[in-house]
Amino acid sequence: MAYKALYRTYRPQTFEEVAGQQHIVRTLKNALATNKIAHAYLFCGPRGTGKTTMAKLFAKALNCEEGVGQQCNKCTNCVEIMEGTHPDVIEIDAASNNGVEEVRNLIDTVNYLPIKGKYKVYIIDEVHMMTTNAFNALLKTLEEPPAHVIFILATTEPHNIIPTILSRCQRYDFTKVGDEDIEERMMSILEKEGVEYDKEAVRAIISLADGGMRDALSILDQILAYSGNKLSVEDVYNVFGLTSVRDRLEFIKDINSGDVSRTLERIKSFSEGGVDLKRLTQDVLEI
């Protein structure tokens, strides 16, 4: 069986499993509970913060056989949405389907009733990549779609979406995931995977991920491929060209003492050792 990346293996399957974004989870759950479901949503924010995952979870809560708002993960609808094979949940990558013709093809399918679920959900990722003509072709459908259709647009660049599209969507701004949320999720995954780890290594990965849960798990995947079934801070430093706290402190001491020769020698050593000097600068400033 082909290896499945950690961020795909441990993609949240319920709203409760989502790391961070609690303001969005709460709003969507309340909308489902009170049946105040909009016809178009815009999920925007930095990469790897859960926009597409949240869209799939919302689609699942709309179509679960146990009722709107549920996510049983056992019924046919939930399982097929999880696997990406549900006929009523259509994922479109706007980066490669950004023209008028593709949008017209989409519009042609909108009026067909759902095959299995209660709602047809169109998830359009990287929506900012669509051309202006394609946006204009989508406008009328986005404004007055059939009652059984919901659009979820996802983007990292909302400023590149035309105002007439923005005004027709409920906008949800995803924030970078907090360090504590990433740490809690990573440690849970490491324990499930049976991986030995030290907390300093987890914190080093969190620092590299810069608020992206997906990035954190991708980095973890890469380090485990390098080190085997053990996660150590030395391996994180080696793989990503980072320096230890001790090295950084020694470097700062050299600068502080005015020892130019030793400081330049240390920079040369860092450079030859493959250390990311831009990252080193950030880490030194942090200290």
Backbone as a ProteinNet text record, in pm:
[ID]
protein_1_A
[PRIMARY]
MAYKALYRTYRPQTFEEVAGQQHIVRTLKNALATNKIAHAYLFCGPRGTGKTTMAKLFAKALNCEEGVGQQCNKCTNCVEIMEGTHPDVIEIDAASNNGVEEVRNLIDTVNYLPIKGKYKVYIIDEVHMMTTNAFNALLKTLEEPPAHVIFILATTEPHNIIPTILSRCQRYDFTKVGDEDIEERMMSILEKEGVEYDKEAVRAIISLADGGMRDALSILDQILAYSGNKLSVEDVYNVFGLTSVRDRLEFIKDINSGDVSRTLERIKSFSEGGVDLKRLTQDVLEI
[TERTIARY]
85.2	0	88.6	54.6	135.2	133	246.9	256.3	169.7	100.5	13.7	74	93.2	154.6	77.1	148.4	85.2	-28.7	-11	-117.4	-244.5	-230.9	-350.4	-406.4	-317.7	-360.7	-438.2	-388.9	-449.2	-529.7	-585.1	-675.2	-796.2	-833.8	-947.8	-1074.3	-1146.3	-1269.1	-1395.4	-1377	-1490.7	-1445.5	-1540.2	-1507.2	-1421.2	-1447.4	-1377.1	-1227.9	-1189.3	-1048.4	-966.5	-1031.3	-960.5	-868.1	-743.3	-646.6	-665.9	-699	-723.2	-853.6	-869.4	-987.1	-1119.5	-1116.5	-1237.4	-1349.4	-1312.8	-1415.9	-1496.2	-1429.2	-1496.7	-1578.9	-1520.2	-1591.3	-1722.5	-1713.4	-1832.7	-1940.4	-1898.2	-1995.7	-2064.5	-1986.5	-2044.7	-2137.3	-2097.1	-2182.4	-2314.5	-2308	-2431.4	-2520.5	-2457.7	-2534.3	-2606.8	-2538.7	-2599.5	-2712.4	-2689.4	-2788.5	-2915.8	-2901.4	-3018.6	-3069.6	-3008.2	-3044.1	-3030.3	-2928.6	-2900.5	-2780.3	-2802.9	-2694	-2691.1	-2578	-2563.7	-2543	-2556.2	-2539.5	-2396.6	-2316.8	-2178.3	-2089.5	-1975.5	-1879.3	-1743.3	-1667.9	-1529.5	-1440.2	-1355.1	-1258.7	-1122.8	-1068.7	-939.3	-843.9	-715.3	-613	-485.3	-381.5	-252	-262.4	-163.6	-164.1	-150.8	-211.3	-196.3	-268.6	-370	-440.8	-578.4	-612.7	-734.2	-853	-831.7	-945.3	-1017.2	-941.8	-1004.1	-1059.5	-986.8	-1034.3	-1167.9	-1177.9	-1301.7	-1415.2	-1383.6	-1485.8	-1541.2	-1452.2	-1496.4	-1577	-1534.8	-1609	-1748.6	-1758.6	-1888.1	-1976.3	-1917	-1990.5	-2041.4	-1958.3	-1996.4	-2113.6	-2104.4	-2211.2	-2342.7	-2335.1	-2455.8	-2522.1	-2441.7	-2492.3	-2492.6	-2449.3	-2446.7	-2587.3	-2595.1	-2725.4	-2792.6	-2715.8	-2774.6	-2841.8	-2827.9	-2894.1	-2796.9	-2849.5	-2766.1	-2697.1	-2566.5	-2487.6	-2411.3	-2444.6	-2376.7	-2255.8	-2161.4	-2044.3	-2014	-2093.8	-2082.7	-1959.4	-1910.8	-1794.5	-1817.2	-1944.8	-1977.9	-2071.5	-2159.9	-2256.3	-2185	-2253.4	-2195.2	-2152	-2235.9	-2203.4	-2075	-2063.6	-1944.3	-1818.5	-1827.6	-1710.9	-1665.6	-1762.1	-1726	-1671.1	-1723	-1669.3	-1525.7	-1503.6	-1368.8	-1270.7	-1317.9	-1230.8	-1222.5	-1305.3	-1303.4	-1373	-1467.4	-1536.2	-1686.1	-1733.8	-1878.3	-1921.8	-2026.5	-2068.3	-2127	-2170.3	-2232.4	-2136.5	-2013.9	-1913.7	-1804.4	-1807.7	-1720.8	-1607.3	-1484.1	-1365.9	-1306.4	-1283.2	-1227.9	-1103.8	-994.3	-872.3	-871.7	-896.2	-907.6	-774	-664.4	-533.7	-524.6	-588.8	-583.3	-718	-822.3	-955.5	-1006.8	-935	-964.2	-1031.7	-1070.2	-1127.1	-1278.6	-1332.8	-1477.7	-1542.4	-1477.7	-1535.1	-1554.4	-1453.9	-1463.8	-1578.3	-1593.7	-1701.1	-1837.6	-1847.5	-1976.2	-2011.9	-1912.2	-1935.7	-1985.9	-1928.4	-1970.8	-2116.3	-2147.7	-2283.5	-2386.3	-2348.3	-2439.4	-2480.9	-2391.7	-2421.9	-2497.3	-2498.5	-2555.9	-2704.3	-2779.6	-2924.5	-2965.7	-2872.9	-2905.5	-2916.2	-3015.8	-3035.9	-2923.2	-2898.2	-2796.7	-2829.5	-2728.3	-2747.9	-2768.9	-2685.7	-2692.8	-2725.7	-2670.4	-2684.6	-2801.6	-2807.1	-2911.8	-2868.8	-2734.8	-2680.4	-2569.1	-2559.2	-2441	-2346.4	-2224.1	-2126.8	-2011.8	-1991	-1879.4	-1767.7	-1653.8	-1537.7	-1438.5	-1421.4	-1329.8	-1205.2	-1095.1	-969.2	-888.1	-803.4	-719.5	-805.5	-919.6	-1018.1	-963.9	-861.9	-804.4	-736	-712.5	-646.2	-742.3	-871.8	-969.1	-955	-981.6	-975	-1097.2	-1086.8	-1199.5	-1323.3	-1304.7	-1418.4	-1483	-1400.4	-1453.9	-1534.1	-1480.9	-1554.4	-1690.4	-1689.5	-1813.9	-1914.6	-1864.6	-1953.1	-2017	-1943.6	-1991.9	-2088	-2084.8	-2157.4	-2304.4	-2379.2	-2524	-2556.4	-2483.2	-2506.4	-2473.5	-2365.9	-2324.8	-2426.8	-2492.1	-2590.5	-2720.8	-2766.9	-2894.6	-2881.6	-2805.9	-2794.7	-2921.9	-2946	-3060.1	-3047.8	-3157.9	-3159.1	-3070.1	-3043.4	-2965	-2815.1	-2772.3	-2631	-2564.7	-2443.3	-2362.3	-2222.1	-2174.1	-2037.6	-1945.9	-1828.3	-1725.3	-1599.1	-1562.1	-1443.2	-1328.8	-1211.4	-1096.1	-980.6	-912.6	-802.3	-703.8	-580.3	-479.6	-470.1	-537.6	-525.4	-662.2	-738.1	-872.3	-870	-757.5	-746.8	-745.1	-723	-721.7	-856.7	-957.5	-1092.4	-1175.1	-1248.8	-1322.8	-1432	-1455.7	-1550.6	-1690.7	-1736	-1872.4	-1885.2	-1775.9	-1776	-1773.4	-1683.7	-1670.3	-1802.8	-1878.1	-2002.9	-2112.6	-2094.6	-2196.5	-2165.7	-2052.9	-2010.5	-2006.7	-2029.9	-1999.1	-1850.3	-1778	-1630.9	-1584.3	-1495.7	-1436	-1284	-1224.2	-1078.3	-1009.3	-931.6	-854.3	-724.4	-687.9	-565.2	-457.8	-333.8	-227.7	-263.9	-232.3	-266.3	-168	-220.3	-135.9	-36.8	78.5	183.4	132	49.6	-1.4	-91.6	-174	-263.6	-182.8	-78	5.7	78.6	131	205.5	115.7	-3.7	-98	-131.3	-156.1	-190.6	-71.8	47.7	166.4	199.5	190.8	223.1	123.7	-3.1	-105.7	-72.4	-29.8	4.5	129.8	230.7	354.4	327.2	236.9	201.7	125.9	35.5	-38.1	55.9	159.7	255.6	363.2	364.8	464.9	605.5	617.9	748.7	804.5	931.4	999.7	1033.8	1017.4	1045.4	1086.7	1158.2	1182.3	1109.7	1066.2	980.5	1051.6	1184.2	1259.7	1250.3	1247.9	1235.6	1098.5	994.8	858.3	850.8	913.4	910.4	988	1097.5	1175.6	1092.3	1014.4	927.4	818.1	760.1	654.9	708.1	831.9	894	909.1	947.2	963.7	829.1	725	593.4	524.9	559.5	506	353.2	289.6	143.7	66.8	136.5	69.1	68.5	-50.4	-59.7	-11.1	-49.2	-6.4	145.5	203.3	348.6	419	365.1	426.1	430.6	320	315.3	401.6	413.8	501.7	647.7	684.3	820.6	848.1	751	765	786.3	708.5	722.2	864.3	916.9	1049.8	1157.7	1144	1244.9	1239.3	1117.4	1104.8	1159	1146.9	1204.9	1357.8	1414	1559.3	1607.9	1531.8	1583.3	1526.2	1420.7	1355.6	1250.7	1230.7	1119.4	1156	1236.4	1276.2	1290.5	1240.3	1245.7	1334.9	1449.9	1540.1	1564.8	1598.5	1619.8	1741.4	1842.6	1961.5	1922.7	1829.1	1785.9	1712.9	1632.9	1562.8	1666.1	1768.2	1873.4	1948.4	1978.8	2055.8	1977.8	1852.1	1771.5	1743.5	1719.2	1677.2	1785	1909.2	2018.9	2001.9	1963.7	1944.9	2060.3	2067.6	2171.2	2107	2183.6	2133	2128.2	2055.5	2046	2185	2264.4	2399.9	2483.2	2477	2551.9	2508.6	2378.2	2327	2374.9	2373.8	2418.8	2568	2648.2	2792.1	2815.8	2734.6	2744	2714.7	2609.3	2572	2683.2	2745.2	2855.7	2973.7	3003.4	3113.6	3086.1	2959.5	2921.9	2933.9	2883.2	2881.4	3022.7	3115	3253.2	3332	3274.7	3342.3	3451.5	3450.3	3551.9	3510	3549.4	3506.5	3559.1	3686.8	3749.3	3676.1	3650.6	3582.3	3437.8	3371.4	3233.1	3225.5	3318.1	3319.8	3354.5	3444	3481.7	3360.6	3282.6	3163.1	3058.6	3040.3	2946.4	2990.3	3121.9	3176.2	3147.1	3164.7	3138.8	2990.8	2903	2758.9	2726.9	2780.2	2752.7	2799.5	2923.5	2979.1	2904.6	2844.4	2769	2626.4	2589.5	2455.6	2347.7	2387.4	2288.3	2214.8	2083.1	2000.9	2026.2	2103.9	2147	2030.7	1931.7	1813.7	1739	1722.9	1656.2	1738.9	1871.2	1960.5	1943.2	1934.3	1915.7	1788.3	1680.8	1551.7	1563.2	1629.5	1643.6	1727	1833.6	1919.6	1842	1765.3	1682.3	1579.9	1526.4	1428.6	1492.1	1616.8	1688.2	1714.8
-120.5	0	125.3	225.6	347.5	424.7	487.5	567.3	692.2	724.4	841.8	944.8	1065.3	1170.9	1194	1234.9	1254	1354.6	1464.4	1567.2	1515	1412.6	1351.2	1242.2	1165.3	1057.3	1113.3	1227.5	1284.1	1410.8	1419.2	1531.8	1524.2	1634.9	1631	1576.3	1491.5	1430.9	1486.8	1569.9	1640	1781.5	1870.4	2007.1	2008.9	1913.4	1910.9	1882.8	1816.8	1780.7	1892.6	1999.3	2108.1	2181.1	2203.2	2278.2	2427.6	2502.4	2646	2674.6	2795.8	2841.2	2820.4	2831.7	2803.5	2903.8	3025.9	3126	3083.7	3017.2	2971.3	2845.9	2753.8	2630.2	2665.3	2756.9	2794.3	2856.4	2945.6	3012.6	2912.6	2822.2	2723.2	2626.3	2585	2492.9	2559.9	2687.2	2761.2	2777.9	2805.1	2820.6	2690.7	2578.6	2447.2	2418.1	2450.4	2422.1	2504.3	2626.8	2715.3	2718.6	2637.9	2629.2	2763.6	2841.7	2968.9	2948.3	2869.4	2828.7	2920.4	2985.7	3076.2	2994.8	3059.5	2987.5	2998.6	3092.1	3106.8	3152.2	3085	3115.8	3143.7	3233.6	3256.8	3226.9	3125.1	3090.5	3144.9	3241	3297	3301.6	3295.5	3297.5	3231.8	3230.5	3173.9	3026.8	2979.2	2839	2745.1	2628.2	2524.3	2550.5	2640	2671.7	2604.8	2521.5	2440.1	2482.6	2562.9	2613.1	2499.3	2418.3	2308.1	2201.8	2175.5	2078.9	2124.6	2254	2307.3	2298.1	2321.2	2312.3	2169.3	2070.5	1930	1892.2	1942.9	1914.5	1975.4	2095.4	2161.7	2082.9	2035.3	1953.8	1825.4	1769.1	1646.1	1673.3	1787	1822.7	1854.3	1898.1	1926.8	1799.6	1695.9	1576.8	1448.6	1454.7	1333.5	1273.8	1142.4	1073.3	1080.3	1118	1132.3	1268.3	1354.6	1485.3	1600.1	1715.3	1834.4	1870.6	1896.1	1931.1	1815.2	1692.8	1573.2	1537.8	1465.4	1413.1	1275.1	1177	1043.8	966.9	1000	932.5	782.3	741.1	599.3	581.4	677.9	664.6	677.4	636.3	640.4	780.6	880.2	1017.7	1065.5	1042.9	1086.1	1017.5	886.7	809.9	856.2	876.3	917.2	1060.4	1148.6	1285.3	1280.9	1195.8	1177.6	1130.4	1037.7	977.8	1060.1	1163	1249.2	1189.9	1097	1029.3	1058.8	1151.4	1177.7	1256.2	1209.5	1276.4	1416.6	1447.2	1578	1680.6	1638.7	1731.8	1742.2	1851.7	1868.2	1964.6	1914.4	1997.8	2043.3	2172.5	2228.7	2309.8	2283.7	2361.7	2475.1	2597.2	2711.4	2745.5	2696.8	2723.8	2660.8	2544.2	2476.6	2476.1	2529.8	2539.8	2681.9	2776.7	2916.4	2995.7	2927.5	2998.5	3001.8	3077.5	3092.8	2959.2	2880.9	2753.6	2657.7	2651.9	2564.2	2608.2	2740.3	2793.1	2762.3	2774.9	2744.4	2596.5	2510.3	2366.6	2340.6	2414.6	2402.6	2447.3	2562.8	2618.3	2521.8	2451.6	2355.5	2244.1	2208.3	2097.4	2142.4	2274.8	2328.2	2293	2294.7	2274.1	2128.9	2035.3	1894.5	1873.1	1798.5	1770.9	1682.6	1687.7	1599.5	1452.5	1370.8	1227.4	1150.4	1181.2	1105.5	1191.7	1311.8	1395.7	1492.1	1580.5	1682.6	1805.4	1832.6	1949.9	1911.7	1988.1	1981.3	2090.2	2053.9	2150.8	2162.9	2283.5	2310.4	2379.3	2311.9	2369.2	2414.8	2545.4	2600.1	2651.7	2577.2	2611.8	2708	2789.1	2888.6	2974.5	3017.4	3087.5	3219.2	3276.8	3403	3386.1	3260.2	3234	3245	3256	3265	3397.4	3393.5	3516.3	3603.7	3731.9	3825.1	3779.1	3730.8	3681.1	3559.9	3474.2	3355.5	3396.7	3495.4	3547.8	3602.7	3680.3	3740.4	3634.2	3524.9	3414.6	3347.4	3349.6	3283.3	3370.4	3501.4	3596.9	3563.5	3547.1	3526.1	3399.1	3292.1	3165.2	3178.2	3253.7	3270.7	3353.6	3446.5	3534	3459.4	3379.4	3308.7	3161.7	3084.6	2942.6	2867.9	2749.3	2668.2	2639.4	2611.6	2591.3	2475.9	2379.9	2262.3	2280.2	2400.3	2422.9	2521.4	2485.3	2574.3	2583.8	2705.9	2729.2	2762.9	2701.5	2738.9	2773.6	2900.5	2946.9	2957.7	2905.5	2910.7	2982.9	3068.6	3145.4	3193.7	3212.1	3276.2	3424.8	3467	3606.1	3669	3699.5	3756.4	3891.6	3964.5	4096.4	4085.5	3963.5	3944.2	3895.2	3895.4	3854.3	3980.9	3982.9	4105.3	4134	4262.4	4300.8	4242.7	4228.6	4177.1	4031.3	3955.3	3817.6	3822.2	3905.8	3917.4	3954.1	4044.7	4093.2	3986.7	3879.6	3773.6	3656.5	3665.5	3554.4	3594.9	3497.1	3515.4	3488.3	3587	3574.1	3524.9	3425.1	3372.1	3383.2	3458.2	3477.7	3378.5	3289.3	3191	3257.6	3230.5	3287.8	3179.3	3222.1	3123.8	3044	2915.5	2828.4	2857.1	2870.8	2901	2789.1	2826.9	2728.9	2617.5	2653.5	2552.6	2451.7	2500.1	2410.4	2315.4	2369.2	2284.3	2180.8	2225.8	2134.1	2020.4	2055	1953.7	1851.4	1899.6	1810.4	1722.4	1782.1	1705.9	1597	1630.3	1531.4	1416.4	1448.8	1344.7	1249.4	1305.9	1225.5	1141.4	1201.3	1128.5	1008.5	1028.2	918.1	808.1	848.1	748.1	670.5	739.1	676.4	597.9	610.5	540.1	592.9	724	785.9	845.4	814.8	879.5	1022	1116.5	1255.5	1335.8	1446.1	1540.5	1671.2	1737.2	1856.1	1969	1976.3	2082.5	2066.7	1940	1913.2	1956.3	1929.3	1969.8	2121.4	2190.6	2338.5	2394.5	2326.9	2371.8	2360.2	2251.7	2232.7	2338.6	2368	2469.7	2605.4	2636.6	2762.1	2768.5	2656	2649.5	2659.8	2602.5	2595.3	2730.8	2822.6	2959.2	2962.6	2886.2	2893.1	2806.5	2724	2635.1	2491.5	2437.9	2300.8	2201.1	2222.9	2131.3	2135.2	2256.3	2269.4	2195	2205.6	2137.7	1986.7	1930.3	1785.5	1743.4	1829.7	1799.8	1798.6	1894.7	1901.1	1777.2	1741.1	1621.8	1497.8	1485.1	1373.5	1364.2	1478.6	1483.9	1442	1487.9	1456.5	1308.6	1253.8	1111.7	1022.3	1070.8	996.7	994.3	1101.5	1112.9	1032.1	1039.4	985.5	849.6	803.8	680.5	711.4	620.4	634	710.9	816.2	897.1	1041.7	1132.4	1275.1	1346.5	1395	1468.4	1607.6	1700.6	1838.9	1847.9	1760.8	1760.7	1728	1634.2	1597.4	1713.6	1787	1904.1	2005.6	2029.9	2125.5	2079.4	1949.9	1897.1	1905.4	1865.3	1860.2	2000.4	2095.4	2228.7	2335.8	2292.4	2388.8	2492.6	2447.4	2538.9	2524.8	2617.2	2612.7	2586.2	2527.8	2502.6	2634	2634.4	2754.9	2792.6	2690.7	2717.2	2789.7	2741.7	2805.3	2950.9	2975	3110.6	3202.8	3149.8	3230.5	3262.6	3164.2	3187.6	3293.9	3288.3	3385	3525.9	3538.2	3668.3	3719.8	3627.8	3667.5	3722.8	3657.5	3704.9	3845.5	3868.5	4001.2	4104.7	4066.7	4158	4195.2	4100.2	4125.4	4207.8	4228.7	4306.9	4229.7	4096	4011.5	3986.8	4079.5	4074.8	3949.1	3918.5	3802.7	3673.4	3655.1	3532.8	3529	3644	3652.4	3611.4	3665.6	3632.4	3484.6	3432.3	3290.6	3202	3243.9	3165.7	3171.3	3290.7	3303.7	3213.4	3212.2	3126.7	2980.1	2942.8	2804	2768.4	2861.3	2839.4	2819.6	2908.8	2906	2775.1	2734.8	2610.8	2487.5	2500.8	2388.2	2379.4	2469.8	2466.1	2531.3	2612.3	2680.5	2787.4	2794.2	2896.7	3030	3118.4	3242.4	3339.2	3336	3421.7	3377.1	3247	3190.8	3218.7	3204.8	3231.4	3375.1	3468.7	3610.1	3629.3	3565.4	3575	3517.8	3401.6	3335.1	3419.7	3482.1	3567	3690	3749.8	3865.5	3828	3707	3659.2	3652.7	3599.9	3589.2	3728.6
0	0	0	-83.2	-93.8	37.4	68.6	190.7	178.2	286.8	288.7	383.4	334.5	415.4	544.5	649.5	780.8	776	700.5	699.6	634.3	547	486.3	578	639.4	729.9	848.6	900.3	1021.3	992.9	873.4	842.7	936.3	1003.3	1096.9	1031.1	1105	1052.3	1117.8	1219.5	1281.5	1315.7	1340.7	1379.7	1506.3	1598.3	1727	1710.4	1601.4	1580.8	1517.4	1474.2	1405	1502.5	1458.3	1539.9	1513.4	1619.5	1603.7	1531.2	1481.3	1403.2	1477.7	1610.7	1688.1	1661.4	1621.6	1590	1467	1372.7	1250.5	1279.4	1355	1392.4	1463.3	1559.4	1637.2	1548.2	1457.4	1369.4	1277	1218	1125.7	1198.7	1318.3	1395.6	1432.4	1470.1	1504	1380.9	1265.2	1140.9	1106.5	1125	1097.5	1196.4	1323.9	1428.8	1410.4	1359	1343.6	1199.1	1114.3	971.6	899.7	941.1	873.7	781.1	678	588.1	466.6	445.8	331.1	203.3	88.2	-38.5	-91.4	-33.6	-79.7	35.9	50	155.7	93.2	156.6	116	236	222	325.9	282.3	356.6	316.3	435.4	403.8	508.1	459.9	545.1	504.7	466	391.6	346.9	468	452.9	555.4	685.2	683.5	808.3	816.8	717	728.7	645.6	542	462.5	389.1	314.4	238.7	332.9	441.5	542.2	599.4	634.6	692.1	589.9	462.8	357.5	350	358	352.7	476.5	591.9	716.1	710	652.3	638.7	541.9	431.8	334.4	400.8	487.1	558.1	653.1	726.8	821.3	749.4	625.1	546.9	495.2	472.1	402	484.4	610.5	693.9	704.1	692.7	695.6	832.6	936.1	1070	1088.6	988.8	993.7	977.8	939	919.1	1050.2	1041.3	1159.9	1218.9	1175.1	1227.3	1140.5	1199.3	1126.4	1184.8	1143.7	1204.9	1156.6	1037.5	976.1	953.8	954	931.2	812.4	790.7	680.6	545.7	440.4	304.6	266.9	297	259.8	327.6	459.6	533.8	480.4	460.8	415.5	277.3	185.6	49.5	44.6	129.4	135.8	189.2	291.8	347	240.2	156.8	54.7	-73.3	-81.8	-200.4	-320.4	-295.7	-407	-411.4	-327.1	-321.4	-446.6	-515.6	-639.8	-619.6	-497.5	-473.3	-412.3	-381.2	-328.9	-434.1	-506.4	-624.3	-591.3	-594.2	-568.6	-701	-712.9	-836.6	-800.7	-871.7	-852	-954.1	-906.9	-998.9	-1065.6	-1009.5	-1070.6	-1209.4	-1226.6	-1357.1	-1429.7	-1364.6	-1428.4	-1411.8	-1470.1	-1437.9	-1550.1	-1657.5	-1772.7	-1775.2	-1869.2	-1885.5	-1919.6	-2005.4	-2050.4	-1933.6	-1844.7	-1726.7	-1635.3	-1618.1	-1532.6	-1594.3	-1725.6	-1792.5	-1776.4	-1785.4	-1763.4	-1622.4	-1526.4	-1386.2	-1371.7	-1431.6	-1421.8	-1480.9	-1587.3	-1651.2	-1555.6	-1459.8	-1367.5	-1242.7	-1218	-1094.2	-1077.7	-1186.9	-1176	-1152.7	-1173.9	-1145.7	-995.7	-954.5	-811.4	-757.5	-624.6	-565.7	-590.8	-605.1	-632	-502.1	-400.6	-274.6	-153.1	-150.4	-31.5	-40	59.3	62.3	-18.2	-17.1	-85.8	-182.9	-291.5	-377.7	-330.5	-301.4	-250.1	-349.6	-398.8	-490.3	-411	-398.7	-329.7	-436.5	-449.5	-551.1	-481.6	-495.7	-428.9	-515.3	-449.3	-519.6	-613.4	-563.2	-647.4	-704.5	-638.9	-688.9	-825	-866.3	-994.5	-1113.9	-1086.7	-1196.3	-1270.9	-1399.7	-1479.6	-1448.7	-1482.4	-1459.8	-1536	-1658.4	-1737.9	-1672.5	-1615.5	-1546.9	-1423.4	-1347.2	-1231.5	-1275.3	-1383.5	-1431.4	-1474.5	-1532	-1573.7	-1452.2	-1339.7	-1217.5	-1136.6	-1160.4	-1076.1	-1054.8	-1163.4	-1154.3	-1075.6	-1104.8	-1035	-887.3	-856.8	-717.4	-639.5	-709.2	-644.7	-616.4	-712.7	-696	-736.7	-661	-695.9	-654.3	-709.5	-664	-514.3	-449.5	-303.1	-257.3	-347.7	-308.2	-331	-371.2	-405.8	-309.5	-265.8	-181	-240.5	-252.6	-302.1	-184.7	-183.1	-85.9	-165.4	-162.3	-233.2	-132.1	-167.6	-77	-145.2	-69.9	-129.4	-23.9	-66.7	18.6	-15.3	-123.7	-170.8	-199.2	-93.6	-114.7	-185.8	-174.9	-239	-391.6	-443.1	-589.1	-643.7	-557.9	-601.6	-625.3	-734.9	-769	-664	-633	-526.7	-544.1	-670	-692.1	-645.5	-649.2	-596.7	-443.9	-389.1	-242.7	-176.3	-240.2	-180	-177.8	-253.2	-258.8	-165.3	-93.9	-7.2	139.8	226.1	368.2	383.3	435.5	442.4	579.4	578.1	700.5	688.7	780.4	776.6	870	811	887.1	934.4	1058.5	1113.4	1121.3	1141.7	1165.1	1289.7	1288.2	1401.5	1515	1637.1	1753.8	1783.3	1840.8	1872.2	1963.1	2062	2156.5	2085.3	1992	1917.1	1828.7	1762.9	1677.1	1763	1876.4	1964.9	2013.3	2057	2106.3	1997.5	1875.8	1763.8	1724.4	1719.2	1680.8	1781.6	1909.7	2013.4	2012.3	1984.1	1972.4	1856.9	1742.9	1625.5	1651.7	1714.7	1745.1	1835.7	1932.2	2022.6	1947.9	1857.4	1778.1	1686.4	1635.4	1544.1	1619.7	1753.4	1833.8	1813.3	1794.3	1768	1896.8	1926.1	2038.3	1997.3	2089.1	2052.3	2174.4	2150.1	2259.6	2226.9	2330.7	2313.2	2240.3	2256.6	2189.2	2037.4	1990.7	1846.7	1796.8	1875.8	1838.7	1828	1923.5	1922.1	1803.2	1765.6	1649.5	1521.7	1511.9	1395.2	1392.7	1508.9	1518.6	1471.5	1510.5	1469.5	1317.6	1255.5	1110	1037.9	1099.1	1033.8	1025.2	1114.6	1111	1103.5	1193.2	1204.6	1106.7	1027.9	932	982.4	1011.2	1062.2	957.9	832.7	725.8	709.2	715.4	702.8	816	937.8	1052.7	1030.5	979.4	957	838.2	737.7	623.5	667.9	754.2	807.8	892.8	976.8	1061.4	976.2	869.7	776.1	721.2	681.2	620	720.8	845	945.9	984.7	993.9	1027.8	916	791.2	678.8	690.8	748.1	764.6	884.1	994.4	1120.9	1160.8	1093.6	1136.8	1241.6	1333.7	1428.2	1554.6	1537.8	1653.6	1608.4	1690.8	1655.4	1756.3	1707.6	1795.5	1738.1	1826	1782.1	1689.6	1711.8	1624.8	1481.1	1463.8	1328.7	1260.4	1338.4	1282.4	1234.5	1317.9	1281	1156.3	1150.5	1036.5	905.4	909.6	787.3	732.9	823.3	777.8	790.2	816.2	820.1	928.5	1048.9	1161.6	1259.9	1353	1456	1591.6	1681.5	1816.3	1894.4	2003.7	2088.1	2138.7	2174.7	2224.3	2118.5	1991.1	1882.1	1864.4	1873.5	1855.4	1967.5	2090.7	2204.4	2194.7	2151.7	2132.7	2025.7	1921.5	1811.7	1863.1	1945	2002.4	2094.9	2171.6	2260.9	2180.5	2066.9	1981.2	1929.1	1886	1835.2	1947.8	2065.6	2180.6	2227.2	2214.8	2259.9	2158.3	2038.8	1936.3	1863.8	1879	1814.1	1668	1580.2	1439.5	1371	1395	1329.7	1365.3	1494.7	1539.4	1488.4	1486.6	1437.3	1290.1	1208.2	1065	1043.6	1128	1118.2	1147.5	1246.5	1282.4	1170	1108.5	995.9	880.6	854.8	748.4	778.6	904.9	947.1	929.4	967.9	949.4	801	718.7	574.4	511	545.1	488.8	539.7	659.7	716.9	666.3	572.3	512.2	595.6	694.3	779.3	697.5	718.1	653.1	724.6	661	727.1	751.9	663.6	683.2	809.6	822.9	940.4	1066.9	1054.5	1167.7	1216.6	1122.6	1158.1	1238.1	1193	1263.4	1405.2	1416.9	1547.7	1643.4	1590.1	1673.6	1720.3	1630.3	1667.7	1775.5	1764.1	1863.4	2002.4	2005.7	2134.3	2188.9
[MASK]
+++++++++++++++++++++++++++++++++++++++++++++++++++++++++++++++++++++++++++++++++++++++++++++++++++++++++++++++++++++++++++++++++++++++++++++++++++++++++++++++++++++++++++++++++++++++++++++++++++++++++++++++++++++++++++++++++++++++++++++++++++++++++++++++++++++++++++++++++++++++++++++++

